[in-house]
Amino acid sequence: ETANIGAETSFVHTVLMNLIMQVRRKVDSFGYFSGKVEPGFDSCPGYYDIIDADKEAMDLDTMEELIKDGKICGIDDFERHLDRIVSCARKYHKDEDNFVRQEAEKIHALSRPIISRAQQRIQNK
C-alpha cells in the first residue's frame, strides 16, 4: 500500500510539472510571470509597497520550485498559487487596459481548461 501512495504521489507530481510547463508555453508566452518582479528592472516602482512579498507575490519559477519541493502537491494548491499571480497583477495594475494586467487576465482565462484536463487525468488514474 505504501508503494501505491508513492506511485500516486509521483503521478500527481508528474501531472503538476507537466501543467506548469503547459501554462508557461500556452498561457504566458511573453514570460511576464516567469520570475519574481524586480521593481527597477521591470518598470514597476513601488511594487512591494503594494504587494506583500511574502504573502502575496508569486511567479511561475517559484511555483515550479514549490512543485519540485512537494509544497504544491495538488491541483487546488496549483490553482491557488496561480491565482496569486493574477491577483497581484490586478492589484498593482489597476487600469484594466494595462498590457500586463490583460496578460494576467489571459492567464486566468486560458489556464482553466488546462487545469481541468490535469484534474481529469488525476481523477481518472
SVG drawing of the C-alpha trace seen along z (x, -y; Angstrom):
<svg xmlns="http://www.w3.org/2000/svg" viewBox="-12 -54 29 56">
<polyline fill="none" stroke="black" stroke-width="0.4" points="0.0,0.0 2.9,-2.4 4.1,-1.8 0.7,-2.8 0.8,-6.0 4.3,-6.7 3.2,-5.9 0.1,-8.1 2.2,-11.0 4.7,-10.5 1.9,-10.6 0.4,-13.8 3.9,-15.4 4.4,-14.5 0.9,-15.9 1.8,-19.1 5.2,-19.5 3.5,-19.0 0.9,-21.5 3.3,-24.3 5.2,-23.7 1.9,-23.9 0.9,-27.2 4.3,-28.6 4.2,-27.6 0.5,-28.2 -0.6,-31.0 2.5,-33.1 4.0,-33.3 5.8,-36.6 7.2,-35.3 5.9,-38.3 5.1,-36.0 8.1,-33.7 10.2,-35.2 9.9,-37.5 9.1,-41.1 12.2,-43.3 10.7,-46.8 13.5,-48.7 14.2,-46.3 10.5,-45.5 9.4,-49.2 7.2,-48.5 8.1,-51.3 6.7,-50.7 5.6,-47.1 6.4,-45.7 4.8,-48.7 1.5,-47.5 2.2,-43.7 3.3,-41.8 6.5,-40.0 5.9,-37.0 2.1,-36.6 1.0,-37.7 3.8,-37.7 4.0,-34.7 5.6,-33.7 5.9,-30.6 9.5,-29.9 8.6,-29.9 5.6,-27.6 7.8,-25.2 10.2,-25.1 7.3,-24.6 6.1,-21.6 9.6,-20.1 9.8,-20.5 6.4,-18.9 4.9,-22.1 2.4,-22.3 1.0,-18.8 -2.4,-19.0 -4.5,-20.8 -6.2,-23.0 -2.8,-24.2 -1.6,-24.8 -4.7,-26.9 -4.4,-28.9 -0.8,-29.8 -1.6,-30.7 -4.5,-32.9 -2.0,-34.8 -0.1,-35.8 -3.3,-37.1 -4.4,-38.8 -1.1,-40.7 -1.3,-41.9 -4.8,-43.1 -3.9,-44.8 -0.8,-46.6 -2.1,-47.4 -5.4,-49.0 -6.0,-50.1 -7.8,-47.3 -6.3,-48.4 -2.7,-47.9 -1.0,-45.3 0.4,-43.2 -3.0,-43.3 -4.5,-42.0 -1.9,-39.2 -2.7,-38.2 -6.4,-38.1 -5.4,-35.7 -3.6,-33.5 -6.8,-33.4 -9.0,-32.5 -6.7,-30.3 -5.3,-28.2 -8.7,-27.0 -9.2,-24.4 -5.6,-23.2 -6.1,-22.8 -9.4,-21.0 -7.7,-18.5 -5.0,-17.9 -7.6,-17.4 -9.3,-14.8 -6.1,-13.0 -5.6,-12.7 -9.2,-11.6 -9.1,-9.0 -5.9,-7.5"/>
</svg>
